[in-house]
Amino acid sequence: MIAFESIKEVIEIRRIVIDTDIGDDIDDALAIVLALNSPELEVAGLTTVYRNTDLRTKLAMQLLQAYKRPDIPVATGIGSPLLAKTDMDSIPCQWLDEYLDTEPNCSEHAVDFLIEQVRRDPAITIAAIGPLTNIACAVMKAPDVMQQANIVMMGGMHSAHYPEWNIVCDPEAAAIVFGSGMKLTMVGLDVTLKCRLIQSDVERIKHRGKSETAFLSRLLSQWMDSSKHLPILHDPLTIAYLSHPDLLELKPKKISVECKGEFTRGMTVEHRDVFFDRPMDTNVLAAVDVRKDAFIQLFLERLL
């Protein structure tokens, strides 16, 4: 008699750390939930960046608790850009009614946390979905370690001249990262602006009726009341690429960050040989196209 064993699909698990400015736009929270609901990804930790990072950490921890993952460490990072001035008292998630008391679960600073994670596991990926201050400081503090890092970032734009948020908040930090020689993948507005939810998608999320999604639904409702527009899936697309690389078409490019221009500060500038239509050296893989419908279907399936 032949014995048959059940055959399970082998999923290659990718370990990631998410560096986030959760609390301004809703897309950071949506991206974190997508990562938690993706069996191909193991979230080894979160780090918070830009302005009031203590409150961002609290919000991230509340989200993890809602999804029954309080074991994931959340390390608080740098609030101030490297050179520019910003309002450090600015409160993320001003659209929230209240903050719940949440005790920190990680005493390590975000910069040290990132360095240690790469040192212990060079195969780990840093999903950078906020300004690049933490990562730039990690590069300056431990360049040999961070040289091994694999960074997949949401930020910038190469197909048009526009100072995207994650870059313009700290152009000097972005310039350090782009010039570091690390393996860098850029998911910019070139593709993320194509990925928008419609009202019926939002209603499905709001009325899912599961305890895990109640907190997310509350965030989504309050954010929409404040922002007056439907979510654009900038950060979730970056996370989806980590589990489904075929969603994006990438091309090697040479991109620098403008730090000084009166009208161009914070723009990501592509260097290209216009005579022969080719890159002038390369330092990044940049997303140039997206399978939008496939991504949004995956996103909704994972969230719901």
Secondary structure, DSSP 8 states (H G I E B T S, - for coil): -------------EEEEEEE-TTSSTHHHHHHHHHHT-TTEEEEEEEE-SS-HHHHHHHHHHHHHHTT-TTS-EEE---S-SSS---TT--S-TT-S-------S--S-HHHHHHHHHHH-TT-EEEEES-SHHHHHHHHH-HHHHTT-EEEEE---SSS----HHHHT-HHHHHHHHTS--EEEEE-HHHHTT-B--HHHHHHHHT---HHHHHHHHHHHHHHHHH-S--B-HHHHHHHHHH-GGGEEEEEEEEEE--S-TTTTT-EEEEEETTTTEESS--EEEEEEE-HHHHHHHHHHHH-
